[in-house]
Amino acid sequence: MDNHLKMGIDFYDTMRGGVYYAFGPSARFQIGRNSLLSVSSLYMKIREVKGSSYSVDTSTGERSSTRENGAGTSFNGYTVVVSWVVLM
């Protein structure tokens, strides 16, 4: 559901069959006696997914016709984390 308050329209989208991938290496290194250095990364991907969409006028309740392939999404993300841990 996607609310467009200023336009007075709510959009309803339905998507199925998407594929999500996530993977990433990590490594930890001992630095001296009391500390560790950690490095990790993560790659995430959602392949393109399409689906149906319709809208509803929030002031009248009128619903539009359903549009096939009117909705879609995809995502690519990459994260790198570096941390230093001091052992007590």
C-alpha positions, 0 to 999 in steps of 0.5 A: 500500500502506498498512501499519497495523502496530498493527492488523496489516492491510495495505491495497492500493489501485488507482486509475487515470485521475487528472488532475494540474494544476500551474501558477504565475507567477513574476517577478524584479525587479532591486533596485539593482546587486547584488540580485534579488527573486524571487516565484513561486507554484505551484498543484497539484491532483489531481482526485478519483480512486476505485478498488478496495481490499482488505486482508490480515491480516498475522498470518494472511495472510487477504485480504478481498474487493475493494471497488470505490470503496473507495479514493480520493484528491484533493489541492489545494496552493498554494505561494508562494516569495519570495527575495532574491539578492545578486549578487557 
